Amino acid sequence: MVFMLWDQDTIAEALAAGLRHAEADLAAEQAVHGLDALDELGLHPILAAGLTGADLAVFREVPYPGQPKALPKESQRLRCDLVAAPQGSTGIADKVHQGKDIRRATGTLFADVAEQLAAPPTGHAAPEDALWLEVKAIGQYSTVDGFVGPNRSYTSQFNACRNDIRKLGKARSIEQAALVLVTFHEQPEIATHDLAAFVHNCLDRHLPVGGLVTASLPISDRIGNSVCTVGLVRVRPDTDGF
């Protein structure tokens, strides 16, 4: 795969473009609640739309490609929030599904051609040719049980993101991955400082991060946040994957 396809600046701007469009719609509607009222699941279609607008194929809740020998149940598999693939891709090839198809054909009349029958459908991108993205939303100000104020879980939410970095780094067959931090702050300087501090903290803990790119947009101040920043933290493959 050509790495430039996943240029971090381009991806960050595409994600921010999706958020800008959604923010404009909310402003036109004079909506009571803004982007900062959405959780990660609520942000997924908005971010996916931004990537689609950048001429990429996007898939949601895709199983991680690891454990092809164990052939786990679907309910046991870890899933990635968003996976982007080259334009025209119709899905992500799944070696676990392929392995299950081969196992079902073993001992039947189709055993000799089982691997051919289990081949990924035409148009499916290989996992290593896709960009795997885990999404987290963190706000300086938040609404809890109907009360607006400073987010008391702000630091712990950043700390919890380290688990997604570990998960992305250890996943086999994934060569390009990133943590997408959608943050909401009172001022852009706070976002810049806190996102950089998070990456430095990850480096201090020897986590496989490879850089940070940000893209920001103004949002209507409804609860104290006036800027939304996308922080794209590149995750490098870990040698000890699952």
Buried (B, 14 or more C-beta within 10 A) or exposed (E): BEEEBBEBEBBBBBBBBBBBBBBEEBEEEEBEEBBBBBEBEEBBBBBBBBBBEBEBBBBBEBBBBBBBEEBBEEEEBEEBBBBBBBEEBEBBBBBBBBBBBBEEBEEEEBEEEBEEEBEBEEEBBBBBBBBBBBBBBBBBBBBEEEEEEEBEEBEEBBEEBBEBBBBBBBBBBBBBBBBBBBBBBBEBEBBBEBBEEBBEBBEEEEBBBBEBBBBBBEBBEBBBBBBBBBBBBBBBBBEEBE
